[in-house]
């Protein structure tokens, strides 16, 4: 019973973590936008600065740190660096496929256009992430408690079947 209750609780934590990650990702992208638009930092430094906005060792912070490190390699493009970072760190994130698609499409516009165009693409990605965060909050309200309860009920069912 305890095991299934813990499993239900663990599954419900994914619904709690996703809105927080989306909020933190939006904050990091705002920082990236400011560094590119106003401070005119090179993309490698902007990624590094954005990584420092998150928690050290967290998947989102490591995403930007890896992108920065990948850009340090000779001949590496921003798109390549971003995709390598996503492939490495996306499995550790609580983001769903649609959230990851926003990040993947962002990689196609960062570093290949002018400052104004990059800022526009970052603004568009931020708007999409804000919408996704609202959806995630609704899903959390709807499903978090359901999965916790299902875990407990599954445990009770197993105990009843064993008796």
Secondary structure, 3 states (H helix, E strand, C coil): CHHHHHHHHHHHHHHHHHHHHHHHHHHHHHHHHHHHHCCCCCHHHHHHHHHCCCCCCCHHHHHHHHHHHHHCCCCCCHHHHHHHHHHHHHHHCCCCHHHHHHHHHHHCCCCCCCHHHHHHHHHHHHHHHHHHHHHHHHHHHHHHHHHHHHHHHHHHHHHHHHC
